[in-house]
Each structure stands twice: as structure tokens, then as C-alpha cells.
């Protein structure tokens, strides 16, 4: 598992898919965002797995897919 940090954003695909924009400019489509009650604009650290190339992306954004296992929200400590 890895940890990535960034801001949750809403992409204009399929009615609004959630993704994470990392400080280095990389973007990840999020699998499991609904189960963890993520919302656009949140600053979070996510723990999980980047799925292998070819994994079916959510909303067909073309970004790597990150499967969320745990969420730490900015200023709130471990959660999710």
C-alpha cells in the first residue's frame, strides 16, 4: 500500500467523478470515494493501491485508478 496526498476534485465525466490532484500535478481517479464520503475541495491523505495499467477507470478519465483503503482528512487525524 502507498499513501498519496492532495485535493479531491470533481471531473466532468459521467455526471461528476471524484479524483485526487496531488501537489506534483498527478491526478488519480478514485475508487471507493463514495464509501469514504469524500467531497470536492477536501485536502486528504489516502492510503491504498494504484491499480495496474488497464484497470477500468471510473468515468473514463484516463487517469491511473487509486483504490482507497483509508482516508486521513487534513486537521482531523486518521479517519475514514
N, C-alpha and C positions, 0 to 999 in steps of 0.2 A: 504494500500500500504506500501511497505517497500523499503529501499534503501540498495543496496549492492555495494561494491567497488571491483575493481580488474582489471585484464588484459584480454583483448579479445584475444582468441587463436583460431586457426583453427584445427578442429578434422578431422581425415582421414576417415570420414564416408560420404557416398553419395556425393562424389565429393568435400568435404570440408565444414563441418558445423561449424558455429561460436559458441563459448561457452565463458563463463566468468570464469576465475580462480580467486577465492577470496584469500586474504592473509592467511586465515586459512586452505587452501587446498581444500575447497569445490569447486565443479565445477557445473555450471548450463548451460544447453542447452538454447540458446536464441531464443525466438520467437519475431520477429519484428526487427532483426538486419539489414536486408536489407533496411527497411523503414527509419532507422536512420543512414544509411551509415556508419556502424561500420566496422572497419578493424582490422585484426590480429595485435597485438602489441600495440594497444591503451590502455592507462590507463584511466578508466572511473568509474563514479558512476552512477548506474542505479536505476531508480525508477520504481516500477511496482509490479507484483504479482507472487509469486511462485504458479504454478498451482497444483491442487490436485494430489496425487499419482494416477497413472493410466492414466494421461493425455498423449496423444500420443506424444512421444518425436520426435524431429526433428533429423533425421539421426540415430535413434535407438541407441543412445549412452548410454542409461540407466540412465543418469543424470536427476535431477529434472529440470523441464522446467520453465524458468523465462520469463514472458510476459512483454516486455518493454513498459513503458508509456512515460518515459522521460530519456534523457541522459545528463549528465554533463561530459564534457571532461576535463582531467587534464589541468589546467592552462588557461582554456578559460571561466570559469563560466558556468551558465546554458545555455543549448542548446538542440538541437535535436528536 
